[in-house]
Amino acid sequence: MSFPAIMVFLVALTGIIWLIDRLFWASKRAKDQKEPVMVEYARSFFPIILIVLIIRSFIAEPFRIPSGSMLPTLHIGDFILVNKFAYGVRLPVINTKILEIGEPQRGDVFVFRYPKNPKVDYIKRVVGLPGDTVGYFNKTIYINGQAISQSVKEKDVDLIGLVPMNHELRSEKLGEHKHDLLLDPRQNRYEGESVVPDGHYFAMGDNRDNSNDSRFWGTVPEANLVGKAFFIWMSLDSLKRIGSTIN
């Protein structure tokens, strides 16, 4: 059972116990009689669980970065917050959208349920929007035939041993987002072009030569969106990263 499902179950369970007590049991207890432990726990925990469920489902949810596919933007061990309403309000568990608010923009860092296994959450950068033709040739992204320019910032970059020294640190601008990315000049894992279907998004990692993304398994359906990553609230890699916004 997923965490949201557990939270919904606990809210329902504690709420029902508390409601039954108020409607049927409380009036029958003597004034000096203590309420049952089960009812006491339900009354105490119901509002807390409900608040946590509301925050995680509709406002912001914490995630931990498990891999280096988004280096140098996100490091392994970073704890981030994801805006849950940036791409519309969805009901927990069933993930049905009930309110349209916004859509992913090119360059957003977003969390989604992996299309090949929806139980697993992935985090990547939005590269292609619905209807786009996305190409990747000679380590350069092409959107509808236009190359996304890059500039080299540093060669043989050293990220405290996180990647081999032969990597290059480059800068790139996707939409309104100017961000850094890593490239390995020795690798050439994928080249090709594809059209993004309606209601889908093309996702890529910033660690371009070490990322399992849309180049290999396809696009992300709109129904799989979780939210927009926006804040690093804890980092096991460096204290200086705590409090950083995600661009």
Secondary structure, DSSP 8 states (H G I E B T S, - for coil): --HHHHHHHHHHHHHHHHHHIIIIIGGGS-TTS---HHHHHHHHHHHHHHHHHHIIIIIEEEEE--SSTTTTTS-TTEEEEEESSTT-EE-TTT--EEE------TT-EEEEE-TT-TTSEEEEEEEE-TT-EEEEETTEEEETTEE--EEEEESS--STTSS-TT-EEEEEEETTEEEEEEE-TT-----EEEE--TTEEEEE-SBGGG--SHHHH--EEGGGEEEEEEEEEEESS-GGGTT-B--
